[in-house]
Amino acid sequence: MRPLLVLASCQMFGGELDDAINPAIGIELFHNFTLLHDDIMDEAPLRRGKETVYKKWDSNVAILAGDTMFALANKYMLRTRPQAVSPVMELFNQTAIEVCEGQQYDMDYEKQPNVSIPEYIKMIRLKTAVLLAASLKTGAIIAGAETADCNHIYDFGINIGLAFQIKDDLLDVYGELEKFGKVSGGDILAGKKTYLYLKTLEAAGPQSEDFRTLYSAHNIAGVEKVMKVKGIFNQLNIEQHTRQLIDDYYQKAIHDLSCISIPLEAMESLTEYTAGLMEREN
């Protein structure tokens, strides 16, 4: 998805795809570097149905492999037209810092008993949305787009990224297993503080502590726990609240796109692609 956004944005603003292909590869290498290190921190045994690098070999191998991928990502980011190198690298390095900040917040929130919805939004903005936004802005910079347009496409990416991650939270509970490719309720079983969990605490009123106890319980069978938590989500219309928030961010993204000073037909492929992301059930 991320390299595709680099290329789509570059093409949309009239740039040469040959100038964007290497930075697109660089961004994908960077993304996969973060996954290698995330799997160590999360002690995740599987990634996309296969053993994670640290699990198949060991943590030292995974750390070194990730570090090498980060170095390679930098090499690929530099391979673009000379005028774009400086702003592209400044954006890339700032994004790398922010993604690491987002991961730190994510780890902090696992131990923190109380997390607010604004804190969660800040975390997913850094951990997920900024890399999508940077992908789009990288393509725009390479194409030589105006500064204002570069900023609008970045804001578009932020709002699409937020909608994308919250949709991921939703699909973990309400997605069809065959389409989503994960065990339904995986976030519930892991006790993750997703938007659905935080919205339920906000909506549950006096019953919020009972819900918190249920969500963190380890003495309930997995399927039973998922069914009980999902039942509370249903009672409080959490699915509808979540879908509304996703749509709110999507509409903000469409507004950002409307501010860009190029013809609407030039943005057609990007708008169709992002609409598909919002409609996906996997």
GUKEPA-554152 format. One line per 3 residues: number of its first residue (from 1); their letters; for each residue x negated, y, z negated of N, C-alpha, C. Coordinates in nm, 3 decimals, padded with zeros to 5 digits. Layout:
! residues N
NUM> A> X Y Z X Y Z X Y Z; ...
***
This chain:
! residues 282
1> MRP> -00.081 -00.120 00.000 00.000 00.000 00.000 -00.086 00.126 00.000; -00.189 00.131 -00.084 -00.268 00.254 -00.098 -00.345 00.291 00.028; -00.417 00.195 00.090 -00.484 00.231 00.216 -00.385 00.270 00.325
4> LLV> -00.268 00.206 00.326 -00.165 00.243 00.424 -00.123 00.388 00.407; -00.111 00.433 00.281 -00.072 00.572 00.255 -00.180 00.669 00.303; -00.307 00.631 00.286 -00.417 00.716 00.338 -00.400 00.734 00.488
7> LAS> -00.383 00.624 00.559 -00.374 00.627 00.705 -00.247 00.698 00.752; -00.135 00.671 00.685 -00.008 00.733 00.725 -00.014 00.884 00.708; -00.073 00.928 00.597 -00.083 01.073 00.572 -00.176 01.139 00.673
10> CQM> -00.288 01.077 00.701 -00.383 01.131 00.799 -00.316 01.145 00.936; -00.247 01.041 00.978 -00.179 01.044 01.107 -00.068 01.148 01.108; 00.005 01.158 00.999 00.116 01.253 00.989 00.070 01.397 01.010
13> FGG> -00.049 01.427 00.958 -00.103 01.563 00.970 -00.190 01.582 01.095; -00.186 01.483 01.184 -00.255 01.498 01.312 -00.403 01.464 01.309; -00.448 01.390 01.208 -00.589 01.354 01.199 -00.623 01.231 01.279
16> ELD> -00.753 01.201 01.286 -00.803 01.082 01.355 -00.811 00.965 01.257; -00.747 00.854 01.291 -00.747 00.739 01.201 -00.887 00.684 01.178; -00.974 00.697 01.278 -01.112 00.650 01.262 -01.183 00.722 01.147
19> DAI> -01.143 00.848 01.121 -01.204 00.924 01.012 -01.152 00.879 00.876; -01.036 00.812 00.875 -00.970 00.776 00.748 -00.985 00.631 00.710; -01.028 00.546 00.805 -01.026 00.402 00.778 -01.121 00.363 00.665
22> NPA> -01.239 00.421 00.660 -01.334 00.384 00.553 -01.289 00.434 00.416; -01.244 00.560 00.402 -01.188 00.601 00.273 -01.067 00.517 00.231; -00.988 00.472 00.327 -00.874 00.384 00.295 -00.925 00.254 00.233
25> IGI> -01.032 00.198 00.292 -01.094 00.078 00.236 -01.151 00.108 00.097; -01.213 00.226 00.083 -01.270 00.265 -00.046 -01.166 00.270 -00.157; -01.050 00.324 -00.126 -00.944 00.335 -00.227 -00.892 00.195 -00.265
28> ELF> -00.884 00.105 -00.167 -00.841 -00.031 -00.199 -00.945 -00.104 -00.283; -01.074 -00.083 -00.252 -01.180 -00.141 -00.335 -01.171 -00.087 -00.478; -01.149 00.043 -00.492 -01.136 00.102 -00.625 -01.018 00.041 -00.700
31> HNF> -00.904 00.028 -00.633 -00.785 -00.029 -00.697 -00.814 -00.170 -00.748; -00.881 -00.250 -00.665 -00.910 -00.387 -00.706 -01.016 -00.393 -00.816; -01.108 -00.297 -00.818 -01.201 -00.285 -00.931 -01.124 -00.267 -01.062
34> TLL> -01.023 -00.181 -01.060 -00.946 -00.158 -01.184 -00.874 -00.286 -01.226; -00.828 -00.365 -01.129 -00.758 -00.489 -01.163 -00.852 -00.590 -01.230; -00.975 -00.600 -01.179 -01.073 -00.691 -01.238 -01.096 -00.658 -01.385
37> HDD> -01.114 -00.528 -01.414 -01.140 -00.488 -01.552 -01.013 -00.495 -01.638; -00.898 -00.460 -01.579 -00.772 -00.471 -01.653 -00.747 -00.614 -01.699; -00.777 -00.711 -01.612 -00.753 -00.851 -01.647 -00.837 -00.895 -01.767
40> IMD> -00.957 -00.840 -01.778 -01.040 -00.871 -01.896 -00.975 -00.813 -02.021; -00.936 -00.685 -02.012 -00.878 -00.616 -02.128 -00.745 -00.678 -02.170; -00.666 -00.722 -02.070 -00.535 -00.781 -02.099 -00.542 -00.931 -02.127
43> EAP> -00.663 -00.989 -02.108 -00.681 -01.134 -02.121 -00.582 -01.210 -02.032; -00.565 -01.160 -01.910 -00.469 -01.219 -01.816 -00.533 -01.336 -01.742; -00.474 -01.456 -01.749 -00.534 -01.572 -01.683 -00.508 -01.578 -01.533
46> LRR> -00.399 -01.512 -01.487 -00.362 -01.520 -01.346 -00.343 -01.382 -01.287; -00.376 -01.370 -01.159 -00.351 -01.248 -01.081 -00.306 -01.294 -00.943; -00.183 -01.259 -00.907 -00.127 -01.300 -00.777 -00.132 -01.452 -00.759
49> GKE> -00.104 -01.522 -00.868 -00.093 -01.667 -00.862 -00.224 -01.743 -00.865; -00.336 -01.672 -00.878 -00.466 -01.739 -00.882 -00.540 -01.699 -01.010; -00.637 -01.783 -01.048 -00.716 -01.753 -01.167 -00.787 -01.618 -01.151
52> TVY> -00.785 -01.538 -01.257 -00.857 -01.412 -01.254 -01.008 -01.438 -01.258; -01.085 -01.339 -01.216 -01.230 -01.357 -01.204 -01.293 -01.392 -01.339; -01.251 -01.322 -01.445 -01.311 -01.350 -01.576 -01.273 -01.489 -01.625
55> KKW> -01.156 -01.537 -01.585 -01.111 -01.669 -01.630 -01.183 -01.779 -01.551; -01.201 -01.757 -01.421 -01.266 -01.859 -01.338 -01.415 -01.868 -01.368; -01.480 -01.753 -01.392 -01.621 -01.752 -01.427 -01.636 -01.708 -01.573
58> DSN> -01.658 -01.579 -01.597 -01.658 -01.526 -01.734 -01.649 -01.375 -01.728; -01.638 -01.311 -01.845 -01.619 -01.166 -01.851 -01.737 -01.090 -01.792; -01.859 -01.139 -01.815 -01.976 -01.070 -01.762 -01.975 -01.065 -01.610
61> VAI> -01.937 -01.176 -01.548 -01.928 -01.180 -01.402 -01.821 -01.080 -01.354; -01.707 -01.078 -01.423 -01.598 -00.988 -01.382 -01.637 -00.841 -01.399; -01.708 -00.810 -01.507 -01.753 -00.671 -01.529 -01.849 -00.629 -01.417
64> LAG> -01.947 -00.713 -01.389 -02.045 -00.680 -01.284 -01.978 -00.673 -01.147; -01.887 -00.764 -01.118 -01.815 -00.760 -00.990 -01.735 -00.631 -00.977; -01.669 -00.593 -01.086 -01.592 -00.468 -01.084 -01.681 -00.347 -01.065
67> DTM> -01.794 -00.344 -01.137 -01.889 -00.232 -01.122 -01.939 -00.221 -00.979; -01.966 -00.336 -00.918 -02.013 -00.336 -00.779 -01.906 -00.286 -00.684; -01.782 -00.326 -00.709 -01.671 -00.279 -00.626 -01.654 -00.127 -00.637
70> FAL> -01.675 -00.072 -00.758 -01.666 00.073 -00.777 -01.775 00.143 -00.697; -01.897 00.087 -00.699 -02.007 00.146 -00.622 -01.978 00.138 -00.472; -01.926 00.024 -00.427 -01.891 00.009 -00.286 -01.779 00.106 -00.247
73> ANK> -01.684 00.125 -00.337 -01.575 00.220 -00.310 -01.632 00.359 -00.283; -01.728 00.402 -00.364 -01.791 00.532 -00.343 -01.859 00.540 -00.206; -01.928 00.432 -00.166 -01.995 00.431 -00.036 -01.895 00.449 00.078
76> YML> -01.781 00.379 00.068 -01.680 00.389 00.173 -01.612 00.526 00.174; -01.592 00.585 00.057 -01.527 00.717 00.050 -01.610 00.823 00.122; -01.741 00.806 00.124 -01.831 00.903 00.187 -01.829 00.896 00.340
79> RTR> -01.776 00.787 00.394 -01.782 00.765 00.539 -01.662 00.827 00.609; -01.661 00.958 00.615 -01.557 01.031 00.685 -01.620 01.153 00.750; -01.539 01.237 00.811 -01.598 01.353 00.878 -01.665 01.444 00.775
82> PQA> -01.781 01.503 00.808 -01.863 01.575 00.709 -01.788 01.682 00.631; -01.699 01.756 00.697 -01.628 01.866 00.629 -01.535 01.816 00.518; -01.494 01.689 00.527 -01.399 01.636 00.429 -01.466 01.568 00.311
85> VSP> -01.596 01.542 00.321 -01.664 01.460 00.219 -01.651 01.521 00.080; -01.683 01.648 00.066 -01.684 01.711 -00.067 -01.546 01.709 -00.134; -01.439 01.759 -00.066 -01.308 01.755 -00.133 -01.256 01.614 -00.155
88> VME> -01.287 01.521 -00.064 -01.243 01.382 -00.082 -01.310 01.320 -00.205; -01.440 01.343 -00.221 -01.511 01.285 -00.334 -01.470 01.350 -00.467; -01.445 01.479 -00.464 -01.398 01.547 -00.586 -01.264 01.488 -00.630
91> LFN> -01.173 01.469 -00.535 -01.043 01.410 -00.565 -01.058 01.265 -00.613; -01.143 01.189 -00.546 -01.162 01.048 -00.580 -01.215 01.033 -00.723; -01.315 01.110 -00.759 -01.374 01.097 -00.892 -01.280 01.145 -01.002
94> QTA> -01.205 01.253 -00.975 -01.107 01.298 -01.073 -00.998 01.192 -01.093; -00.957 01.129 -00.984 -00.857 01.023 -00.992 -00.908 00.904 -01.071; -01.036 00.868 -01.050 -01.095 00.756 -01.124 -01.093 00.784 -01.274
97> IEV> -01.125 00.906 -01.313 -01.120 00.945 -01.455 -00.979 00.931 -01.509; -00.881 00.979 -01.433 -00.743 00.977 -01.480 -00.689 00.834 -01.491; -00.724 00.748 -01.395 -00.680 00.609 -01.402 -00.735 00.542 -01.528
100> CEG> -00.860 00.569 -01.561 -00.919 00.513 -01.684 -00.849 00.570 -01.808; -00.813 00.698 -01.805 -00.737 00.756 -01.917 -00.603 00.685 -01.932; -00.538 00.658 -01.819 -00.409 00.590 -01.823 -00.420 00.450 -01.883
103> QQY> -00.526 00.380 -01.849 -00.548 00.246 -01.906 -00.572 00.254 -02.056; -00.644 00.358 -02.099 -00.667 00.374 -02.243 -00.536 00.400 -02.317; -00.451 00.487 -02.260 -00.319 00.511 -02.320 -00.240 00.381 -02.328
106> DMD> -00.244 00.302 -02.220 -00.170 00.176 -02.218 -00.215 00.085 -02.332; -00.345 00.076 -02.353 -00.397 -00.008 -02.462 -00.360 00.051 -02.598; -00.368 00.183 -02.610 -00.331 00.248 -02.736 -00.185 00.221 -02.772
109> YEK> -00.098 00.227 -02.670 00.046 00.212 -02.694 00.083 00.071 -02.737; -00.001 -00.028 -02.701 00.025 -00.164 -02.745 00.019 -00.175 -02.897; -00.067 -00.094 -02.960 -00.085 -00.098 -03.106 -00.004 00.010 -03.178
112> QPN> 00.039 00.110 -03.103 00.109 00.224 -03.163 00.256 00.189 -03.182; 00.308 00.196 -03.305 00.447 00.153 -03.328 00.550 00.240 -03.259; 00.525 00.370 -03.251 00.622 00.461 -03.192 00.563 00.530 -03.069
115> VSI> 00.629 00.510 -02.956 00.590 00.573 -02.830 00.713 00.642 -02.774; 00.698 00.767 -02.734 00.812 00.840 -02.677 00.820 00.817 -02.527; 00.937 00.846 -02.470 00.953 00.834 -02.325 00.858 00.930 -02.252
118> PEY> 00.844 01.057 -02.294 00.745 01.144 -02.226 00.602 01.089 -02.233; 00.566 01.025 -02.345 00.432 00.964 -02.354 00.418 00.850 -02.254; 00.523 00.771 -02.240 00.519 00.660 -02.145 00.506 00.713 -02.002
121> IKM> 00.582 00.817 -01.970 00.576 00.876 -01.836 00.436 00.929 -01.808; 00.375 00.990 -01.908 00.237 01.040 -01.892 00.142 00.924 -01.863; 00.162 00.813 -01.933 00.073 00.698 -01.914 00.086 00.640 -01.774
124> IRL> 00.209 00.618 -01.726 00.223 00.558 -01.594 00.186 00.658 -01.484; 00.199 00.786 -01.512 00.152 00.886 -01.415 00.002 00.869 -01.392; -00.072 00.854 -01.501 -00.217 00.839 -01.490 -00.257 00.701 -01.439
127> KTA> -00.193 00.598 -01.489 -00.236 00.461 -01.457 -00.195 00.419 -01.316; -00.080 00.467 -01.269 -00.027 00.422 -01.140 -00.011 00.534 -01.038; 00.056 00.643 -01.079 00.099 00.742 -00.980 -00.016 00.823 -00.920
130> VLL> -00.118 00.856 -01.000 -00.223 00.943 -00.946 -00.299 00.878 -00.832; -00.312 00.745 -00.831 -00.385 00.680 -00.722 -00.303 00.681 -00.594; -00.170 00.666 -00.605 -00.085 00.678 -00.486 -00.092 00.821 -00.433
133> AAS> -00.086 00.918 -00.524 -00.092 01.059 -00.484 -00.226 01.091 -00.419; -00.334 01.040 -00.477 -00.468 01.065 -00.422 -00.483 01.000 -00.285; -00.423 00.885 -00.265 -00.428 00.819 -00.134 -00.368 00.909 -00.027
136> LKT> -00.252 00.965 -00.056 -00.184 01.053 00.039 -00.263 01.182 00.061; -00.314 01.239 -00.047 -00.387 01.365 -00.033 -00.520 01.343 00.039; -00.582 01.228 00.019 -00.707 01.196 00.090 -00.684 01.198 00.241
139> GAI> -00.577 01.134 00.285 -00.544 01.135 00.428 -00.520 01.274 00.480; -00.452 01.357 00.400 -00.423 01.494 00.441 -00.551 01.577 00.452; -00.640 01.561 00.354 -00.767 01.634 00.356 -00.848 01.597 00.479
142> IAG> -00.856 01.468 00.507 -00.933 01.421 00.623 -00.876 01.478 00.753; -00.743 01.491 00.758 -00.679 01.545 00.878 -00.694 01.696 00.890; -00.744 01.762 00.784 -00.760 01.907 00.787 -00.632 01.983 00.758
145> AET> -00.541 01.922 00.681 -00.415 01.988 00.647 -00.439 02.110 00.560; -00.343 02.203 00.564 -00.349 02.322 00.480 -00.347 02.284 00.332; -00.409 02.368 00.249 -00.417 02.340 00.105 -00.279 02.319 00.043
148> ADC> -00.183 02.404 00.080 -00.048 02.392 00.024 00.014 02.258 00.062; -00.007 02.216 00.186 00.048 02.087 00.230 -00.019 01.970 00.159; -00.150 01.982 00.136 -00.222 01.879 00.060 -00.164 01.866 -00.081
151> NHI> -00.131 01.979 -00.141 -00.074 01.977 -00.277 00.068 01.920 -00.277; 00.147 01.953 -00.175 00.284 01.900 -00.168 00.283 01.749 -00.147; 00.193 01.698 -00.063 00.189 01.554 -00.039 00.138 01.482 -00.164
154> YDF> 00.053 01.548 -00.242 00.007 01.491 -00.369 00.125 01.481 -00.467; 00.203 01.590 -00.478 00.319 01.588 -00.568 00.420 01.482 -00.524; 00.437 01.469 -00.394 00.523 01.363 -00.340 00.475 01.226 -00.389
157> GIN> 00.345 01.204 -00.383 00.288 01.077 -00.427 00.308 01.053 -00.576; 00.294 01.158 -00.656 00.317 01.144 -00.801 00.459 01.098 -00.829; 00.557 01.163 -00.767 00.696 01.128 -00.793 00.733 00.990 -00.738
160> IGL> 00.679 00.956 -00.621 00.701 00.821 -00.567 00.635 00.718 -00.659; 00.516 00.750 -00.710 00.446 00.658 -00.799 00.521 00.632 -00.928; 00.579 00.738 -00.985 00.658 00.722 -01.107 00.782 00.636 -01.080
163> AFQ> 00.850 00.666 -00.970 00.968 00.587 -00.933 00.930 00.442 -00.908; 00.816 00.420 -00.843 00.769 00.285 -00.811 00.743 00.204 -00.938; 00.674 00.264 -01.037 00.641 00.191 -01.159 00.766 00.161 -01.242
166> IKD> 00.857 00.257 -01.250 00.980 00.235 -01.327 01.066 00.129 -01.258; 01.063 00.129 -01.123 01.134 00.022 -01.050 01.072 -00.113 -01.082; 00.941 -00.117 -01.097 00.872 -00.240 -01.135 00.920 -00.288 -01.272
169> DLL> 00.934 -00.195 -01.367 00.987 -00.229 -01.500 01.127 -00.289 -01.487; 01.208 -00.228 -01.402 01.346 -00.273 -01.384 01.351 -00.412 -01.323; 01.269 -00.434 -01.218 01.270 -00.563 -01.149 01.219 -00.675 -01.238
172> DVY> 01.135 -00.643 -01.335 01.086 -00.747 -01.426 01.201 -00.811 -01.501; 01.306 -00.734 -01.525 01.422 -00.786 -01.598 01.536 -00.824 -01.504; 01.560 -00.741 -01.402 01.678 -00.759 -01.318 01.647 -00.805 -01.176
175> GEL> 01.519 -00.826 -01.143 01.484 -00.875 -01.011 01.512 -01.024 -00.998; 01.541 -01.067 -00.875 01.561 -01.210 -00.851 01.425 -01.279 -00.850; 01.414 -01.390 -00.922 01.287 -01.460 -00.939 01.223 -01.492 -00.805
178> EKF> 01.304 -01.543 -00.710 01.249 -01.584 -00.581 01.190 -01.463 -00.506; 01.251 -01.346 -00.523 01.205 -01.228 -00.450 01.093 -01.156 -00.525; 01.105 -01.148 -00.657 01.009 -01.070 -00.736 00.878 -01.144 -00.755
181> GKV> 00.883 -01.276 -00.756 00.760 -01.354 -00.765 00.700 -01.363 -00.903; 00.775 -01.323 -01.005 00.728 -01.332 -01.143 00.837 -01.394 -01.228; 00.798 -01.442 -01.345 00.897 -01.493 -01.440 00.983 -01.377 -01.488
184> SGG> 01.115 -01.395 -01.482 01.206 -01.289 -01.526 01.186 -01.260 -01.674; 01.173 -01.133 -01.708 01.157 -01.094 -01.847 01.016 -01.107 -01.899; 00.917 -01.109 -01.809 00.778 -01.121 -01.852 00.735 -01.009 -01.944
187> DIL> 00.783 -00.887 -01.917 00.749 -00.773 -02.003 00.809 -00.789 -02.142; 00.930 -00.846 -02.148 00.995 -00.870 -02.277 00.916 -00.971 -02.357; 00.876 -01.080 -02.292 00.800 -01.185 -02.361 00.665 -01.133 -02.410
190> AGK> 00.606 -01.039 -02.334 00.477 -00.982 -02.372 00.492 -00.867 -02.471; 00.616 -00.826 -02.498 00.640 -00.715 -02.591 00.596 -00.580 -02.538; 00.597 -00.563 -02.405 00.551 -00.436 -02.347 00.653 -00.325 -02.370
193> KTY> 00.600 -00.207 -02.400 00.687 -00.091 -02.424 00.717 -00.023 -02.290; 00.808 -00.083 -02.215 00.848 -00.029 -02.086 00.952 00.082 -02.104; 00.989 00.144 -01.992 01.094 00.247 -01.999 01.224 00.188 -02.053
196> LYL> 01.258 00.065 -02.009 01.383 00.004 -02.054 01.385 -00.014 -02.206; 01.272 -00.058 -02.261 01.260 -00.076 -02.406 01.275 00.059 -02.478; 01.205 00.161 -02.430 01.208 00.291 -02.496 01.344 00.357 -02.485
199> KTL> 01.410 00.341 -02.371 01.544 00.398 -02.353 01.644 00.327 -02.444; 01.625 00.199 -02.466 01.714 00.125 -02.556 01.697 00.173 -02.699; 01.574 00.194 -02.744 01.552 00.248 -02.879 01.622 00.383 -02.895
202> EAA> 01.615 00.464 -02.790 01.678 00.597 -02.794 01.830 00.586 -02.800; 01.886 00.488 -02.727 02.032 00.476 -02.715 02.095 00.392 -02.825; 02.015 00.313 -02.895 02.071 00.216 -02.990 02.117 00.276 -03.122
205> GPQ> 02.070 00.397 -03.152 02.112 00.463 -03.276 02.073 00.384 -03.399; 02.168 00.358 -03.490 02.137 00.286 -03.615 02.085 00.144 -03.592; 02.115 00.086 -03.475 02.071 -00.051 -03.447 01.930 -00.057 -03.384
208> SED> 01.864 00.058 -03.375 01.735 00.061 -03.306 01.630 -00.026 -03.377; 01.633 -00.028 -03.511 01.533 -00.109 -03.583 01.558 -00.258 -03.565; 01.686 -00.297 -03.558 01.718 -00.438 -03.531 01.666 -00.478 -03.394
211> FRT> 01.684 -00.388 -03.297 01.635 -00.416 -03.162 01.483 -00.424 -03.159; 01.418 -00.332 -03.230 01.272 -00.333 -03.235 01.220 -00.466 -03.293; 01.289 -00.515 -03.398 01.249 -00.642 -03.461 01.266 -00.758 -03.364
214> LYS> 01.380 -00.760 -03.294 01.404 -00.865 -03.195 01.297 -00.863 -03.086; 01.266 -00.745 -03.037 01.174 -00.731 -02.923 01.033 -00.778 -02.958; 00.995 -00.757 -03.084 00.860 -00.794 -03.126 00.852 -00.934 -03.188
217> AHN> 00.967 -01.003 -03.196 00.971 -01.135 -03.262 00.894 -01.240 -03.181; 00.825 -01.328 -03.254 00.751 -01.438 -03.191 00.810 -01.575 -03.227; 00.916 -01.574 -03.308 00.973 -01.701 -03.356 01.101 -01.738 -03.281
220> IAG> 01.123 -01.676 -03.165 01.241 -01.705 -03.084 01.195 -01.764 -02.951; 01.261 -01.867 -02.904 01.225 -01.929 -02.775 01.232 -01.824 -02.665; 01.142 -01.835 -02.568 01.129 -01.733 -02.465 01.257 -01.701 -02.391
223> VEK> 01.325 -01.802 -02.339 01.448 -01.780 -02.263 01.554 -01.716 -02.350; 01.566 -01.762 -02.475 01.665 -01.707 -02.567 01.635 -01.559 -02.596; 01.508 -01.527 -02.616 01.471 -01.389 -02.645 01.504 -01.298 -02.527
226> VMK> 01.469 -01.342 -02.408 01.498 -01.262 -02.289 01.648 -01.240 -02.275; 01.728 -01.343 -02.298 01.873 -01.331 -02.285 01.930 -01.234 -02.388; 01.879 -01.240 -02.512 01.929 -01.150 -02.617 01.893 -01.004 -02.587
229> VKG> 01.768 -00.982 -02.547 01.724 -00.846 -02.516 01.801 -00.792 -02.395; 01.815 -00.875 -02.294 01.888 -00.833 -02.174 02.034 -00.804 -02.207; 02.091 -00.880 -02.299 02.228 -00.855 -02.342 02.243 -00.716 -02.403
232> IFN> 02.145 -00.675 -02.484 02.148 -00.540 -02.543 02.130 -00.434 -02.434; 02.039 -00.461 -02.340 02.024 -00.369 -02.225 02.159 -00.349 -02.156; 02.231 -00.460 -02.136 02.359 -00.452 -02.065 02.463 -00.374 -02.145
235> QLN> 02.466 -00.397 -02.277 02.563 -00.326 -02.362 02.542 -00.175 -02.356; 02.417 -00.133 -02.345 02.384 00.010 -02.350 02.363 00.071 -02.211; 02.400 -00.005 -02.107 02.390 00.045 -01.968 02.248 00.089 -01.932
238> IEQ> 02.149 00.016 -01.982 02.009 00.054 -01.959 01.972 00.040 -01.812; 02.026 -00.060 -01.744 01.996 -00.074 -01.601 02.041 00.050 -01.524; 02.161 00.100 -01.553 02.212 00.218 -01.483 02.128 00.342 -01.516
241> HTR> 02.091 00.358 -01.643 02.006 00.471 -01.682 01.873 00.466 -01.606; 01.817 00.346 -01.595 01.688 00.330 -01.530 01.698 00.360 -01.381; 01.803 00.307 -01.317 01.821 00.334 -01.174 01.840 00.484 -01.148
244> QLI> 01.906 00.552 -01.240 01.926 00.696 -01.224 01.793 00.771 -01.233; 01.707 00.730 -01.326 01.577 00.795 -01.338 01.492 00.770 -01.214; 01.496 00.648 -01.163 01.423 00.617 -01.040 01.470 00.709 -00.927
247> DDY> 01.601 00.723 -00.914 01.655 00.809 -00.808 01.618 00.956 -00.830; 01.614 00.999 -00.956 01.574 01.138 -00.986 01.433 01.165 -00.935; 01.341 01.073 -00.963 01.204 01.091 -00.916 01.195 01.082 -00.764
250> YQK> 01.275 00.994 -00.706 01.276 00.982 -00.560 01.325 01.112 -00.495; 01.429 01.171 -00.552 01.481 01.296 -00.497 01.380 01.411 -00.511; 01.306 01.410 -00.622 01.199 01.509 -00.637 01.093 01.490 -00.529
253> AIH> 01.062 01.365 -00.501 00.963 01.334 -00.397 01.010 01.383 -00.260; 01.136 01.361 -00.229 01.191 01.406 -00.101 01.186 01.559 -00.092; 01.211 01.626 -00.204 01.200 01.773 -00.206 01.057 01.816 -00.177
256> DLS> 00.960 01.748 -00.240 00.819 01.780 -00.215 00.786 01.766 -00.066; 00.839 01.661 -00.006 00.814 01.637 00.137 00.875 01.748 00.222; 00.991 01.797 00.180 01.060 01.901 00.258 00.984 02.034 00.257
259> CIS> 00.891 02.050 00.163 00.813 02.174 00.152 00.693 02.176 00.247; 00.663 02.063 00.308 00.546 02.053 00.395 00.575 02.118 00.531; 00.476 02.189 00.582 00.497 02.272 00.702 00.468 02.198 00.832
262> IPL> 00.522 02.078 00.845 00.513 02.007 00.973 00.653 01.958 01.009; 00.679 01.927 01.136 00.813 01.883 01.176 00.858 01.756 01.103; 00.988 01.746 01.078 01.043 01.631 01.007 01.014 01.500 01.079
265> EAM> 01.015 01.503 01.214 00.993 01.379 01.288 00.852 01.323 01.265; 00.757 01.411 01.233 00.621 01.366 01.205 00.613 01.288 01.074; 00.711 01.310 00.986 00.712 01.244 00.855 00.802 01.122 00.852
268> ESL> 00.860 01.086 00.966 00.962 00.981 00.970 00.908 00.846 00.921; 00.789 00.807 00.966 00.734 00.677 00.927 00.710 00.671 00.776; 00.657 00.780 00.719 00.630 00.783 00.576 00.759 00.779 00.496
271> TEY> 00.860 00.854 00.539 00.987 00.855 00.465 01.055 00.718 00.471; 01.047 00.651 00.586 01.106 00.517 00.599 01.033 00.417 00.508; 00.901 00.428 00.505 00.822 00.336 00.424 00.852 00.355 00.275
274> TAG> 00.855 00.480 00.229 00.880 00.504 00.086 01.024 00.472 00.048; 01.118 00.492 00.141 01.255 00.452 00.113 01.261 00.301 00.091; 01.182 00.227 00.170 01.176 00.082 00.153 01.120 00.042 00.018
277> LME> 01.022 00.118 -00.032 00.966 00.091 -00.165 01.074 00.105 -00.273; 01.160 00.205 -00.256 01.263 00.229 -00.357 01.376 00.124 -00.349; 01.397 00.069 -00.230 01.505 -00.027 -00.212 01.460 -00.170 -00.237
280> REN> 01.330 -00.190 -00.257 01.278 -00.326 -00.266 01.334 -00.401 -00.386; 01.340 -00.531 -00.373 01.383 -00.618 -00.482 01.273 -00.717 -00.517; 01.148 -00.680 -00.482 01.034 -00.765 -00.517 00.911 -00.679 -00.537
***
